[in-house]
Amino acid sequence: MASDYTLDRHDELLIAIPLFEHSREWATAEPTNAERAWFLCRVVCERHGLTPSEAILEIV
């Protein structure tokens, strides 16, 4: 990826959705990774003033 590429709001929210899904699907099998995915999802969403659920609704 080009080093001068920046992610816009839509790009970041698209990233948050699979993080959210990963955190739910792997909570039992890989709890450490699931917790980290949930944390990262919240960080991305909070940058845009949204909850993860609101981010999903905005993208869909």
C-alpha positions in Angstrom: 0.0 0.0 0.0 1.2 3.5 -0.8 2.6 5.2 2.3 0.7 8.4 1.5 -2.7 6.7 1.4 -5.1 7.8 4.2 -8.2 6.1 5.3 -11.5 8.1 5.1 -14.5 7.7 7.4 -16.1 5.0 5.2 -12.8 3.0 5.0 -12.4 3.0 8.8 -16.0 2.0 9.4 -15.6 -0.8 6.9 -12.6 -2.0 9.0 -14.6 -1.8 12.2 -17.3 -4.2 11.0 -15.1 -7.3 10.6 -13.4 -6.4 13.9 -16.8 -6.5 15.6 -17.7 -9.8 13.9 -14.3 -11.3 14.8 -14.8 -10.3 18.4 -18.1 -12.1 18.6 -17.2 -15.2 16.6 -14.0 -16.0 18.4 -14.8 -14.9 22.0 -14.7 -18.5 23.2 -12.0 -20.0 21.1 -9.6 -17.0 21.1 -10.6 -14.7 23.9 -7.4 -12.6 23.8 -7.7 -11.9 20.1 -11.4 -11.3 20.4 -11.0 -8.8 23.2 -8.3 -7.0 21.1 -10.6 -6.9 18.1 -13.4 -5.5 20.2 -11.1 -2.8 21.6 -9.9 -1.8 18.1 -13.5 -1.8 16.8 -14.5 0.6 19.6 -11.5 2.8 19.0 -12.3 3.2 15.3 -16.0 3.8 16.0 -15.3 6.3 18.8 -13.1 8.3 16.4 -16.3 9.0 14.4 -18.7 9.4 17.4 -20.4 6.1 16.8 -21.0 2.9 18.7 -20.2 -0.3 16.8 -23.9 -0.9 16.1 -24.3 2.6 14.7 -21.3 2.1 12.5 -22.8 -1.1 11.1 -26.1 0.6 10.4 -24.3 3.5 8.7 -22.4 1.2 6.3 -25.2 -1.1 5.4 
